[in-house]
Amino acid sequence: MEEAQKTVHIVSYRTYLFVWLILLALTAALVTVSRLFHEALSVWAMLIITPVKAGLVFFFFMHLKYEKPYLKALVFLTLALLIIIIGILFFDIAYR
């Protein structure tokens, strides 16, 4: 029986800091949109910005960047399905 290969991916602190600053900027953008614009626009901003932030966390902090392509595809498929279902929910609420 073969031993499973373990590969360690070392990510620099500079990369972590850069991703963290991007996450802070996206959070600030989300807060700004939610305070300045209409409710419907803030919902759309939330539906667009939040998955981008989740993707950054998945890729860099959870090391999804170094996984096999089928695992990446499953994660993105799950996120896409979640976005679609939440979007359908908001369409239903908006047109009542």
PEMO-V12989 format. One record per helix or strand of 3 or more residues. SS is the DSSP state (A for helix, B for strand). FROM is the first residue (numbers start at 1). LEN is the number of residues. Records with the same first field share a line. If there is no record, write none. Layout:
# PEMO-V12989
SS=FROM-LEN  FROM-LEN
This chain:
# PEMO-V12989
A=13-24  39-23  64-3  69-26
